[in-house]
Amino acid sequence: MNLADGLRINSWRNPNKVAVVLKETRLTYAELNTRANKLAHGMAKRGFKRGDKVAVVLYNCIEFLEIYHALARINIVTVPINFRLVPNEREYIINNSDAVGLILGAEFVKDFNPQNTPNVAGNVIVVGEASEGMVNYESLLEGMPDFEPYVDQNEEDLFYLGYTSGTTGFPKGAMIQTRGNLEIIKNALVRNSGKVDMSARVFLAIMPICHSNSIWATLITCWMGGTNVILPSGKFDPENVLRIIDQEKVTTTSMVPTMITRIVEMPEETKNKYNMDSLTSLGSSSAPLLTKTKEAALKFFNNARFSEGYGSTETGALTTLRHKDQLRKVRSIGKPNPGIIIKLIDEEGNLVTKPNERGTLWAKAPSAFIGYFKDPEKTRESIDGEWSTAGDMAFVDEEGFYFLVDRKHDMIISGGENVYPAEIEEVLIKHPAVSEVAVIGVPHESWGEEVKAMVILKEDAQATEAELLEFCKDSLAGYKRPRTIEMRDDFPRTATGKVLKRILKKPYWEGQERMI
């Protein structure tokens, strides 16, 4: 079996069930499965073979689901690339991954220079109008058989290369296998069997489908026989999200804190135009959810079981803070998911054995990656036997709940003291004028680093730097308090909305020997 089999199985069981929705387009399981089969045959006919890597740059679209399923069926490795990257960053990933093919949205053709990516020359497939020398995606399907291609399946094969956004340096390609991830999906189906109507699942894919969160969530929906509703890419429109939830009777979705913040900050009259009763499950991931935002979300999405998850491309989903613990453990990332074992290692390499002591979070997880592609040094830093890490810092309390402190690389050392930006961000976000905040370390001649905060104010709100600095005094020790605060209109972000602190820090560290 492979990870694409959920679509195949439900094309037999429920051929006429709607599998995917994008705006006015609806495809049944039979239709989606047929298109995936035709694409698989078309790719094989063009000479792609087992183990080849095909890069994909697309906005959210139905074709993205077809591609994941089709390539898995013929053991080709998908390399999804964040569409928000600039052309030279995309080219780096195409070349670094050794891709021999590229599936490109028509919107990105103008920025594509085949001379910079010679390995994919002649094998550029365009979803939409293709330029000379390129292949139209739909023409690739024309005349192809609609039955599933026969290929020996091996769970050791790679499913995809997930290039991490990277807190430092160039992005790294995390190698994700079918093995382990398939077991997690099977176990989830077994746990839910007989308890809920899995086919009633309607998942709204808000985050980009190049991101691991949406990859796994859409795959799981296909295994359950539910419906994937795809939110088109573009500027995040919080009201449109509520409109789609109401219109499509969405039962579950996942967002990052920035998105949830935008929704709960809308005027009450706007939010109350839409019925959220169908939404029975809401997840938050990719970054810690600030307490104020969490409280507002629990109040607004009052029919949904609210959960926070922690994981990474490298490790898969590791922990969950369940609905019943949200207000009791407001800053926690929860407890390990079934089948996951976690340990914390301090800076001397020793196992953390006492509650509330900080350490780097390592996990033994069946979903973990098997290493970074062509980067054995980074692999050795992130994998130790059965254990893997994304480098995040955490502690565990007396009840076994984990709390994420920060990314190890984001930690600020000022005057010999460790400063964790999340703690400062939690204070500043409580100011009534502040919508979002990011804290970084900038160079200081005497202290090594000093704390700098950047804030986005709520629409029509006002606050001065002096006012915000004063606001921090009662809640933070002197060495933790920001020395400067900068007002921003927006932050540089990943495709999922995560703030790229590496980009925020760069101007301040140019010319320095190091960025710590």
C-alpha positions in Angstrom: 0.0 0.0 0.0 1.0 3.6 -0.4 -0.2 7.0 0.9 -2.3 7.5 -2.2 -4.5 4.5 -1.6 -7.2 6.4 0.3 -8.3 8.0 -2.9 -8.3 4.7 -4.7 -10.3 2.9 -2.0 -13.0 5.5 -1.8 -13.3 5.7 -5.5 -14.6 2.2 -5.2 -16.7 2.7 -2.1 -18.2 6.1 -2.8 -17.5 6.9 -6.4 -20.1 9.7 -6.5 -19.2 11.3 -3.3 -17.6 14.8 -3.7 -13.9 14.5 -2.9 -12.7 18.0 -3.5 -14.2 21.5 -3.9 -12.5 24.7 -5.2 -14.9 27.6 -5.7 -17.5 26.3 -8.1 -15.6 23.2 -9.2 -16.5 19.9 -7.6 -14.9 16.5 -8.4 -16.2 13.2 -7.1 -13.9 10.4 -5.9 -14.3 8.6 -9.2 -13.3 11.8 -11.2 -10.4 12.7 -9.0 -9.1 9.1 -9.0 -9.4 8.9 -12.8 -7.4 12.2 -13.3 -4.7 11.0 -10.9 -4.4 7.7 -12.8 -4.2 9.5 -16.1 -1.5 11.8 -14.8 0.5 8.9 -13.5 0.4 7.2 -16.9 1.2 10.5 -18.6 4.3 11.1 -16.4 5.5 7.5 -16.9 5.1 7.9 -20.7 7.3 11.0 -20.6 10.0 8.8 -19.1 9.8 9.6 -15.4 10.8 6.6 -13.3 10.9 5.3 -9.8 12.9 7.6 -7.5 12.9 10.6 -9.8 12.1 13.9 -8.2 9.6 16.4 -9.7 9.4 19.9 -8.3 6.0 21.6 -8.0 5.2 25.3 -7.8 1.5 26.0 -7.6 -1.0 28.1 -5.8 -3.6 26.0 -4.0 -5.5 24.1 -6.5 -7.2 20.7 -7.2 -4.3 19.7 -9.4 -2.0 19.7 -6.3 -4.0 16.8 -4.9 -3.9 15.0 -8.2 -0.1 15.4 -8.3 0.6 14.0 -4.9 -1.6 10.9 -5.6 -0.4 10.4 -9.1 3.4 10.6 -8.3 3.0 8.4 -5.3 1.4 5.7 -7.5 4.5 5.4 -9.7 7.0 6.0 -6.8 8.1 9.5 -8.0 9.2 11.9 -5.3 7.2 15.2 -5.1 9.2 18.3 -4.2 6.6 20.9 -3.3 8.0 24.4 -3.3 6.6 27.4 -1.4 5.1 29.7 -4.1 6.0 32.7 -2.0 9.7 32.2 -2.6 11.4 34.5 -5.1 12.7 32.9 -8.3 16.3 32.4 -7.2 15.1 30.6 -4.0 12.9 28.3 -6.1 15.8 27.6 -8.4 18.0 26.7 -5.5 15.5 24.0 -4.4 14.9 22.7 -7.9 18.7 22.3 -8.3 19.4 21.1 -4.8 16.7 18.4 -5.0 18.1 17.0 -8.2 14.6 17.4 -9.8 14.3 16.2 -13.3 10.8 17.6 -13.9 8.9 20.7 -12.9 5.1 21.3 -12.6 4.5 25.0 -12.7 1.5 27.2 -12.4 1.0 29.5 -15.4 1.4 32.5 -13.0 5.1 31.5 -12.4 6.1 30.9 -16.0 7.2 34.5 -16.5 9.8 34.2 -13.7 11.1 30.8 -14.9 14.6 30.8 -16.5 15.4 27.3 -17.8 19.1 28.2 -18.1 19.2 28.3 -14.3 17.7 24.9 -13.9 19.1 22.7 -16.7 18.0 19.4 -15.1 14.3 20.1 -15.7 14.7 21.6 -19.2 12.3 19.9 -21.6 10.2 18.6 -18.7 8.4 21.7 -17.6 4.7 21.0 -17.3 2.4 24.0 -16.9 -1.0 24.1 -15.2 -2.6 26.6 -17.5 -1.3 28.2 -20.7 2.1 26.8 -21.5 4.9 28.7 -23.3 6.9 27.3 -26.1 8.9 24.3 -25.1 6.7 23.5 -22.2 4.0 20.9 -21.8 0.4 21.7 -21.0 -0.8 19.8 -17.9 -4.2 18.8 -19.4 -2.6 17.6 -22.7 -0.5 15.3 -20.5 -3.7 13.6 -19.4 -5.4 13.3 -22.8 -5.6 9.8 -24.2 -4.1 8.2 -21.1 -5.6 5.1 -19.5 -7.9 5.7 -16.5 -6.9 2.5 -14.6 -4.3 2.5 -11.9 -0.7 1.9 -13.2 0.9 -1.2 -11.9 4.1 -0.5 -10.0 5.7 -2.5 -7.1 5.1 -0.6 -3.9 7.9 -0.2 -1.3 7.3 1.6 1.9 11.0 2.6 2.1 10.4 4.8 -1.0 10.4 8.6 -0.4 7.0 10.2 -0.6 8.2 13.8 -0.8 11.0 16.2 -0.1 9.8 18.9 2.3 12.0 21.9 2.2 11.9 23.7 5.5 11.6 27.4 5.7 14.9 27.4 7.6 15.7 29.5 10.6 19.3 29.8 9.3 20.9 29.5 5.9 19.5 27.8 2.9 16.3 25.7 3.1 16.9 22.0 3.7 15.1 19.1 2.1 13.6 16.8 4.7 13.2 13.3 3.3 9.8 11.9 4.1 9.0 8.2 3.6 5.8 6.3 3.2 6.7 4.0 6.1 5.6 5.3 9.5 3.3 7.9 8.0 1.1 5.2 6.5 1.0 3.5 9.9 -0.1 6.7 11.6 -3.0 7.1 9.1 -4.1 3.4 9.5 -4.0 3.8 13.3 -6.1 7.0 13.2 -8.7 5.2 11.1 -8.8 2.3 13.5 -9.2 4.6 16.5 -12.1 6.5 14.9 -13.8 3.5 13.4 -17.3 3.1 14.8 -17.0 6.2 16.9 -17.7 8.9 14.3 -18.9 9.0 10.7 -15.5 9.6 9.1 -17.0 10.2 5.7 -18.8 13.3 7.1 -15.4 15.0 7.5 -15.2 18.3 5.5 -11.8 19.7 5.7 -11.0 23.3 4.7 -7.4 23.5 3.5 -6.5 27.0 4.4 -2.7 26.7 4.5 -0.8 26.2 1.3 -0.9 22.6 0.0 2.9 22.7 -0.4 3.0 22.7 3.4 3.2 19.5 5.5 0.1 20.4 7.5 -2.2 20.6 4.4 -0.4 17.6 2.7 -1.3 15.2 5.6 -4.7 16.7 6.4 -5.9 16.4 2.8 -4.5 12.8 2.5 -6.3 11.8 5.7 -9.5 13.3 4.4 -9.2 11.1 1.3 -8.6 8.0 3.5 -11.7 8.9 5.5 -13.8 9.3 2.4 -14.6 13.0 3.4 -14.4 16.2 1.3 -11.5 18.5 0.9 -12.5 22.2 0.4 -9.5 24.2 -0.9 -9.1 27.9 0.0 -7.6 29.6 -3.1 -4.2 31.2 -2.5 -3.9 34.9 -2.1 -4.1 37.5 0.6 -5.8 36.0 3.7 -9.4 37.2 3.9 -10.8 36.3 7.3 -14.4 37.0 6.3 -14.1 34.8 3.3 -12.9 31.9 5.5 -16.1 32.3 7.6 -18.2 32.5 4.5 -16.7 29.2 3.1 -17.1 27.4 6.5 -20.8 28.4 6.5 -21.4 27.7 2.8 -19.7 24.3 2.6 -20.6 23.2 6.2 -16.9 22.7 7.0 -16.4 20.4 10.0 -12.7 20.8 10.6 -9.8 23.0 9.6 -6.3 24.1 10.8 -4.9 27.6 11.0 -1.8 29.4 12.2 -2.2 31.9 15.1 -2.0 34.9 12.7 -5.1 33.7 10.8 -7.0 33.1 14.0 -6.0 36.5 15.3 -7.3 38.1 12.1 -10.7 36.3 12.5 -11.3 37.1 16.1 -10.3 40.8 15.7 -13.1 41.3 13.0 -16.1 43.4 14.2 -18.8 41.4 15.9 -21.4 42.3 13.3 -19.2 40.8 10.6 -18.4 37.6 12.4 -22.0 37.1 13.4 -23.2 37.0 9.8 -21.9 33.5 9.4 -23.0 30.2 11.1 -20.1 28.3 12.6 -22.2 25.4 14.0 -20.9 22.9 11.5 -17.3 23.4 12.7 -16.7 20.8 15.3 -12.9 20.7 15.3 -10.4 23.6 15.0 -6.6 23.2 15.2 -3.9 25.7 15.6 -0.3 24.9 14.7 3.0 26.2 13.4 3.5 28.6 16.3 2.4 29.1 19.9 -1.0 30.7 20.2 -1.0 33.7 22.5 -3.3 33.5 25.5 -5.5 36.5 24.5 -6.1 35.1 21.0 -6.9 31.7 22.4 -9.5 33.0 24.8 -11.2 35.0 22.0 -11.1 31.9 19.7 -12.7 29.6 22.3 -15.5 32.1 22.7 -16.2 32.6 19.0 -15.8 29.0 17.8 -17.8 27.8 20.7 -19.1 24.6 19.0 -15.6 23.4 18.0 -13.2 21.2 19.9 -10.2 23.5 19.9 -6.7 21.9 19.9 -3.2 23.1 19.5 -0.6 20.8 17.9 3.1 20.9 17.7 5.3 19.2 15.2 7.5 20.0 12.2 8.3 18.8 8.7 11.1 16.8 10.2 9.2 15.1 13.0 5.6 15.0 12.0 2.8 15.8 14.5 4.2 15.2 18.0 1.9 16.7 20.6 -1.7 17.9 21.1 -3.2 20.2 23.7 -6.8 19.0 23.8 -9.9 21.1 24.1 -10.5 20.3 27.8 -7.0 21.6 28.8 -7.0 24.8 26.8 -7.8 27.2 29.6 -6.0 25.2 32.3 -2.7 24.9 30.3 -2.9 28.1 28.2 0.7 28.1 26.9 1.2 24.4 26.6 1.7 22.4 23.4 0.1 19.5 25.1 1.1 15.9 25.6 2.7 13.4 23.2 0.3 11.9 20.6 -0.2 8.1 20.6 3.0 6.3 19.6 5.2 9.3 20.2 8.0 9.4 22.8 9.6 12.7 23.7 12.8 13.6 25.7 14.5 16.9 26.5 18.3 17.3 26.2 20.1 20.2 27.9 23.0 22.2 26.5 25.6 19.8 28.0 23.9 16.9 26.2 22.3 15.5 29.4 18.8 14.2 29.7 16.5 16.7 31.5 14.9 14.8 34.4 13.3 17.5 36.4 10.0 19.4 35.6 10.3 23.0 34.3 13.9 22.6 33.2 14.5 23.7 29.6 16.1 21.5 26.9 16.0 20.8 23.2 13.0 18.6 22.3 13.8 15.3 20.7 11.2 12.8 19.6 11.0 9.1 18.7 8.2 9.1 16.1 7.2 6.8 13.3 6.4 9.9 11.1 10.0 11.3 11.5 12.1 12.2 8.5 15.1 10.0 7.6 17.5 13.0 7.0 18.2 16.1 5.0 18.8 15.5 1.4 22.5 15.8 0.5 23.3 17.3 3.9 24.8 14.7 6.2 26.1 17.3 8.6 22.7 18.8 9.3 21.3 15.3 9.4 23.7 14.3 12.2 22.6 17.4 14.1 19.0 16.5 13.8 18.9 12.7 14.0 20.4 10.4 16.6 19.4 6.8 16.0 15.6 6.7 16.4 15.4 10.2 17.7 15.0 13.4 15.7 14.7 17.1 16.4 13.8 20.4 14.8 15.9 22.3 17.4 13.0 23.7 19.4 13.4 24.4 23.1 10.8 23.2 25.6 10.1 22.2 29.2 7.7 19.7 30.7 5.6 20.4 33.9 4.7 18.1 36.7 1.6 16.8 34.9 3.5 15.8 31.7 2.4 18.8 29.6 5.1 20.3 27.3 5.7 24.0 26.8 7.5 25.4 23.9 10.0 28.0 24.9 11.4 29.0 21.5 13.4 27.9 18.5 16.9 27.3 19.7 18.2 29.6 17.0 15.9 32.5 18.1 17.2 32.5 21.6 18.8 35.8 22.6 21.9 36.0 24.8 22.1 39.4 26.4 24.8 40.1 29.0 25.2 36.4 29.6 21.5 35.8 30.2 19.3 33.7 28.0 16.3 35.6 26.8 13.4 33.8 25.1 11.4 36.0 22.7 8.1 34.1 23.3 8.0 35.3 26.8 8.3 39.0 25.7 5.9 38.5 22.9 3.3 37.2 25.4 3.5 40.4 27.4 3.4 42.9 24.5 0.4 41.2 22.8 -1.7 42.0 25.9 -1.5 45.7 25.1 -4.9 46.6 23.7 -3.4 48.3 20.6 -1.2 45.5 19.5 -2.2 42.9 16.9 1.0 41.0 16.4 4.5 41.1 17.8 7.9 39.6 16.9 11.0 39.9 19.1 14.5 39.5 17.9 18.1 40.0 19.2 20.2 42.8 17.6 23.9 43.4 18.2 25.1 45.4 21.2 28.7 46.4 21.8 28.7 45.5 25.5 25.9 42.9 26.0 26.4 40.9 22.8 22.8 41.3 22.0 19.9 43.5 23.0 16.2 42.8 22.7 14.3 44.5 19.9 10.5 44.2 19.4 8.5 44.8 16.3 4.8 45.3 16.5 1.8 45.5 14.1 -0.9 47.7 15.6 -4.6 46.9 15.2 -6.4 48.9 12.5 -7.2 52.4 13.7 -5.3 51.8 17.0 -2.5 54.0 18.2 0.5 53.5 20.5 3.9 55.0 20.9 7.2 53.3 21.4 7.5 54.9 24.9 4.1 53.7 25.8 4.8 50.1 24.8 8.2 50.1 26.6 6.5 51.3 29.8 3.9 48.6 29.4 6.6 46.0 29.7 8.1 47.2 32.9 5.9 45.5 35.4 6.0 42.1 33.6 9.6 41.6 32.6 12.9 41.7 34.3 15.2 44.4 33.1 17.4 42.3 31.0 14.4 40.8 29.2 12.7 44.1 28.3 13.0 45.5 24.8 15.4 48.4 24.4 13.6 49.5 21.2 10.3 48.9 19.6 9.6 49.4 15.9 6.1 49.8 14.3 5.6 47.6 11.2 2.8 47.3 8.6 3.5 43.5 8.2 6.2 40.9 8.7 8.0 38.6 6.3 6.3 35.2 6.5 6.4 31.7 5.3 3.5 30.4 3.1 1.7 29.3 6.3 2.0 32.8 8.0 4.8 32.0 10.3 7.0 35.1 10.9 10.5 34.8 9.3 12.7 36.2 12.1 15.8 35.4 10.1 14.6 38.1 7.6 13.8 40.6 10.3 17.2 40.1 11.9 19.3 40.3 8.7 19.6 44.1 8.3 20.9 44.5 11.9 23.5 41.8 11.6 25.0 42.7 8.2 28.7 43.1 8.6 28.9 41.2 11.8 30.9 38.0 12.2 27.9 36.0 13.4 24.2 36.4 14.0 24.1 35.6 17.7 
